[in-house]
Amino acid sequence: MDDKVTWWAFDEVEAFMRAGFEAIGVPTEEAAVCADVLVAADRRGVDSHGVGRFKPIYLDRIWAGTQNPKTNFEIVREGPTTAVIDGHNGMGHYIAKRAMQMAIDKAEKFGMGMTVVRNSTHYGAAFYYPAMAVEHSMIGMTTTSARPSIAPTWGVEPMLGTNPMTWGMPSDEPFPYMPDYATSVTQRGKLELYDRIGKDLPDGWVIGQDGQYRNDTKQVLIDLTKDKAALTPLGGLGEDLAGYKGYGNALTVEILSACLSQANFMKALVGMSPEGKPTPIELGHSFMAIKVESFVDPAIFRKQVGEICRQLRASKKAPGAARIWTPGEKEYEIMLFRKDKGVPFNEPLKASFKAVKDKLGLPHKLPF
Ligand SMILES: NC(=O)c1ccc[n+]([C@@H]2O[C@H](COP(=O)([O-])OP(=O)(O)OC[C@H]3O[C@@H](n4cnc5c(N)ncnc54)[C@H](O)[C@@H]3O)[C@@H](O)[C@H]2O)c1
């Protein structure tokens, strides 16, 4: 963490963003959800998908007219355990939270629930939604499509989104089992973070038209939207390290997010007209909730999940390795570390919040 970082209390950052969203027409209830999801990411150290995206993604898209500040959450098809929702290009966090809640309510009654969404917008860090299911002693799962970024194995053209498939499972540990990541080696948010702190990309993340790695962060972010660069799938380039498995997982997410809800997919999510004008990016999501009690006593399930994780962490380490982690553990430790500190603001993030304050005339006092 660089020494120019200023920590700002979570509740104050949240209040500022809530006011910002409201000032540009997001209804109070929706603004509260959007601000909460963004701050929740920073609480866990998922800075690539937290408050850093408040202006550059959400406010800028509303200002550009490519996202509706007021959501029309329309249930277009519903069964006892399923639902299809049309988000009408509204606020992705709010749409996703309501859709996950519907899946949870259905699972509460019938053991399992699944909802899918079309015409949504960027819903941020995926963990937030399965974490809701975990609170109800359920397994939660979500997928989302995203702008095309990943090249298929042996290709160089960005075709699939970074497409996370994120699970949350209750455990007897103080944090759930929570694998939450993109199906690419890295994701756009991390490239944006590297851009904000002026860092070059390491080899392995991005492939150019010539099939070689690219390191020039700023230009890569531009070229990704022009089909001149692509992210590598999990496993990396070619077949030696099984990049085709990451490619397959990204493709599974694209199908789950688009084909049940009849959402747009792949190139239809590019967010740019042929003339280079920003257009709406109408995404698809899926949400699943599984009530543990329908299968087994939740206390036994929790203990077993915890035991599996503990046995993995206690297994023999590679020479020189300090410790073995299980998914969700690092985020829990960051949460403890940041609990009383808040969100770390570096210089570009400070500038972004100052610009919002000035443009919207918000009365809030910034600590920098
Ligand atoms: N909305 C979208 O379009 C979109 C797209 C892609 C990613 N995302 C979000 O971006 C965020 C970051 O994604 P990412 O791909 O950069 O994640 P990442 O590469 O930082 O991986 C984070 C995950 O890996 C686990 N992990 C880290 N080190 C580990 C270790 N040594 N052993 C075991 N587990 C370990 C963490 O606990 C966590 O679950 C996520 O919240 C994701 O949902 C959103």
Ligand as a Chemical Component Dictionary entry (heavy atoms), coordinates in Angstrom:
data_LIG
# 
_chem_comp.id                   LIG 
_chem_comp.type                 NON-POLYMER 
_chem_comp.pdbx_formal_charge   0 
_chem_comp.three_letter_code    LIG 
# 
loop_
_chem_comp_atom.comp_id 
_chem_comp_atom.atom_id 
_chem_comp_atom.alt_atom_id 
_chem_comp_atom.type_symbol 
_chem_comp_atom.charge 
_chem_comp_atom.model_Cartn_x 
_chem_comp_atom.model_Cartn_y 
_chem_comp_atom.model_Cartn_z 
_chem_comp_atom.pdbx_ordinal 
LIG N1  N1  N 0  -19.084 -8.505  -12.572 1  
LIG C1  C1  C 0  -18.180 -8.931  -13.412 2  
LIG O1  O1  O 0  -18.339 -8.803  -14.616 3  
LIG C2  C2  C 0  -16.919 -9.572  -12.930 4  
LIG C3  C3  C 0  -16.059 -10.201 -13.818 5  
LIG C4  C4  C 0  -14.900 -10.780 -13.346 6  
LIG C5  C5  C 0  -14.598 -10.742 -11.997 7  
LIG N2  N2  N 1  -15.452 -10.129 -11.149 8  
LIG C6  C6  C 0  -15.137 -10.032 -9.714  9  
LIG O2  O2  O 0  -13.822 -9.577  -9.550  10 
LIG C7  C7  C 0  -13.333 -9.991  -8.295  11 
LIG C8  C8  C 0  -11.903 -10.432 -8.413  12 
LIG O3  O3  O 0  -11.790 -11.498 -9.350  13 
LIG P1  P1  P 0  -10.356 -12.121 -9.686  14 
LIG O4  O4  O 0  -10.514 -13.078 -10.781 15 
LIG O5  O5  O -1 -9.368  -11.022 -9.836  16 
LIG O6  O6  O 0  -10.048 -12.859 -8.311  17 
LIG P2  P2  P 0  -8.624  -13.249 -7.707  18 
LIG O7  O7  O 0  -7.723  -13.748 -8.762  19 
LIG O8  O8  O 0  -8.158  -12.130 -6.848  20 
LIG O9  O9  O 0  -9.020  -14.505 -6.783  21 
LIG C9  C9  C 0  -9.764  -14.301 -5.625  22 
LIG C10 C10 C 0  -10.295 -15.621 -5.134  23 
LIG O10 O10 O 0  -9.246  -16.585 -5.032  24 
LIG C11 C11 C 0  -9.090  -17.015 -3.672  25 
LIG N3  N3  N 0  -7.662  -17.198 -3.429  26 
LIG C12 C12 C 0  -6.672  -16.283 -3.576  27 
LIG N4  N4  N 0  -5.480  -16.822 -3.278  28 
LIG C13 C13 C 0  -5.721  -18.110 -2.948  29 
LIG C14 C14 C 0  -4.898  -19.211 -2.550  30 
LIG N5  N5  N 0  -3.564  -19.100 -2.461  31 
LIG N6  N6  N 0  -5.488  -20.382 -2.287  32 
LIG C15 C15 C 0  -6.830  -20.531 -2.383  33 
LIG N7  N7  N 0  -7.671  -19.537 -2.768  34 
LIG C16 C16 C 0  -7.105  -18.357 -3.040  35 
LIG C17 C17 C 0  -9.688  -15.912 -2.856  36 
LIG O11 O11 O 0  -10.080 -16.362 -1.559  37 
LIG C18 C18 C 0  -10.881 -15.516 -3.734  38 
LIG O12 O12 O 0  -11.934 -16.425 -3.609  39 
LIG C19 C19 C 0  -14.292 -11.061 -7.816  40 
LIG O13 O13 O 0  -15.090 -10.489 -6.791  41 
LIG C20 C20 C 0  -15.160 -11.364 -9.012  42 
LIG O14 O14 O 0  -16.497 -11.715 -8.693  43 
LIG C21 C21 C 0  -16.610 -9.561  -11.566 44 
# 
loop_
_chem_comp_bond.comp_id 
_chem_comp_bond.atom_id_1 
_chem_comp_bond.atom_id_2 
_chem_comp_bond.value_order 
_chem_comp_bond.pdbx_ordinal 
LIG N1  C1  SING 1  
LIG C1  O1  DOUB 2  
LIG C1  C2  SING 3  
LIG C2  C3  SING 4  
LIG C2  C21 DOUB 5  
LIG C3  C4  DOUB 6  
LIG C4  C5  SING 7  
LIG C5  N2  DOUB 8  
LIG N2  C6  SING 9  
LIG N2  C21 SING 10 
LIG C6  O2  SING 11 
LIG C6  C20 SING 12 
LIG O2  C7  SING 13 
LIG C7  C8  SING 14 
LIG C7  C19 SING 15 
LIG C8  O3  SING 16 
LIG O3  P1  SING 17 
LIG P1  O4  DOUB 18 
LIG P1  O5  SING 19 
LIG P1  O6  SING 20 
LIG O6  P2  SING 21 
LIG P2  O7  DOUB 22 
LIG P2  O8  SING 23 
LIG P2  O9  SING 24 
LIG O9  C9  SING 25 
LIG C9  C10 SING 26 
LIG C10 O10 SING 27 
LIG C10 C18 SING 28 
LIG O10 C11 SING 29 
LIG C11 N3  SING 30 
LIG C11 C17 SING 31 
LIG N3  C12 SING 32 
LIG N3  C16 SING 33 
LIG C12 N4  DOUB 34 
LIG N4  C13 SING 35 
LIG C13 C14 SING 36 
LIG C13 C16 DOUB 37 
LIG C14 N5  SING 38 
LIG C14 N6  DOUB 39 
LIG N6  C15 SING 40 
LIG C15 N7  DOUB 41 
LIG N7  C16 SING 42 
LIG C17 O11 SING 43 
LIG C17 C18 SING 44 
LIG C18 O12 SING 45 
LIG C19 O13 SING 46 
LIG C19 C20 SING 47 
LIG C20 O14 SING 48 
# 
